[in-house]
Amino acid sequence: MDTNLIEPALNTGMLHLDSSALWAGLFWSGVGGGYMVYGWKQKAGIPLAGGVAMTLACFFSVLPMTLISIASMVGVYWLMKRAD
């Protein structure tokens, strides 16, 4: 099968399927899922919202995904410390 027909379709628009994007998406969606489960079980809205933000950030490319996820983690930490 000729891969020259498939590769241009994978690299157009916002579809980034290189290995770093896949690993970053797997990592940040896993962390976001953990935040969502924790927020759901503890009935805490702040970690739940942070987990949703991290999970939705996985639809972006690697750099914005990482920055949004780190900002969400810092925001959840800061808001939870402030609530005490």
N, C-alpha and C positions, 0 to 999 in steps of 0.2 A: 504494500500500500504506500502510496506517495504521501509523505508527511508534509510536503511543501504546500499542499492544499489545506491542511488543517492548521498549521502554525499561524498563518496570518489571521485567521478567524479568532484564535485564542488571544492574540495580542492587540486587538482593536478595542476602542472604547475604554470602559472601566473594568473590563474583565482581565484581571491579572492572575495568572495561574502558575507563577513560578514557585519554586519550593519554599522560598522565604515567606511568601504571602500565605501559603497553605499552613506552614508551621506557626506563623504568628497568629493567624486566624484560629487555629486549633488551641493555642495556648490562651489567648485572650478570651475566647468564647468559653473555655473551661473555667477560667478564673471568674468570668461574669456569671456563669452558671452556678458556681459555688456561692457567690454573693446573692444570687436570686434565691437559691434554696435556703440559705441562712436567713435572709429577710422574710421569706414566706413562713418558715417554721417558727421564727421568733416573733412574728407579727410586727416586724420593724420595717417601716417604709423607706428609710434612707438606704440601707444596704440593698433592698429590693430594687429601688430606682437606679442605684449604681450598677447593679448587675444587668439591668435592662440596657443601660447606656453602653456598657462594655460589650454586650452581645450585639447590639445594633451597630456599634463601631466596626464590627468585623466585616461590614459591607463596603468599607473604604479600603484604600490601598494601605500598605504596611506602615508608613510613617504617620498618617493621620490616625490610623487604628491604634497604634502604640501610644501616641500622645493623648488621645481621648481616654484610653483605658487607664493610663497613669494618672491623668487629671481626675478621673472618676474615683480611683482608689484614694488619692489624696483628699478629695472632697468628702468621701464617705468617712475617712478617718477624722478629718477636721470637724465635720458636723456631728459625729458621734461623740467626740471629746467635748465639744461645746454643749451637747445635750446633758452631759453629766452634771 
